[in-house]
Amino acid sequence: MLENERYGEAMDLLRFLLQCQGQDQRHYDEWQALLEWLEAAFPQYNRDNNGEAADGEPWEADEEEPDEDEMKRKNVQAKLAEDRLYADKLLQTAMQEPLGEQNLLALEQLSYLEGAEIDESLVTWLQSKPLHPLLQFRVLQALRKRGMQGNIELIRGQERARIDIESVPLSPDEFPPQIGLITERVAGQTEVQEPTLYYFAQELWTQFIMAIYGTDDYFSIVDENDETIDIWAASLHQVVSESLTGSRSDEEIRYMYGVTDTMRFRFEQAYRTMKQFVAAGTNG
């Protein structure tokens, strides 16, 4: 959230976590300290649970705010006017290693520049380098924002995928509705008794879906087979539960989601795929 300047959402998350019970005290201390820092550093994003700003005034709707996208575009265009090599420098920054936050920031700025040569450079980078799947998706998003059309082929995980650039989602709500069925299933099992687990399941699922976009796993979920939904929901619950508690009791979780013995092999496959993603890191 911080990398993508979602400061208001980050504050809301921290307030939510501070209300949850049963966590180690040091976690609450860390969350409180981070919340206080965010409130001080970004007061314009600070709003309480009643939708009010820190000064007690009603929080203005997004449409009443200045057009942030247009402001970013003008800022990048101004830098380009000052430095004709600015686009080349952004490309170098986007592709430099080790990969991290600077790559994402450079990609975002490239979204606001014109020129087919930028598209060509980004596509070549995608097709020639073994990038983290999540970073690949960020590049695909940048290409769509830039207005590129058509399809490109690249290796996603262990398979070759053909991606229609114009269909790449720019936000979670642009994914097919079937994608949300997974977290709905998890919500039914955790939202009341384990709200912390549910929140982290939502966040992990968003990251994971971006990482597998365009793969066989992704399309199997979009096909909305009931068994497939149950399997991925159970796998998501299992992975997040392990991350939070360090323990594994997959038999109980499989029972909760109706994953029968005949479905267990597919469950183990989905579980391993998600575990590999987590092990590789979700900040690519």
GIQUIHU-V187625 format. One record per helix or strand of 2 or more residues. SS is the DSSP state (H for helix, E for strand). FROM is the first residue (numbers start at 1). LEN is the number of residues. If there is no record, write none. Layout:
# GIQUIHU-V187625
ss=[SS	SS]
from=[FROM	FROM]
len=[LEN	LEN]
This chain:
# GIQUIHU-V187625
ss=[H	H	H	E	H	H	H	H	H	H	E	E	H	H	H	H	H	H	H	H]
from=[7	25	43	52	62	68	86	101	116	133	151	159	165	172	177	195	216	226	250	261]
len=[13	17	3	2	3	15	10	10	13	13	6	6	3	3	14	18	7	20	7	20]
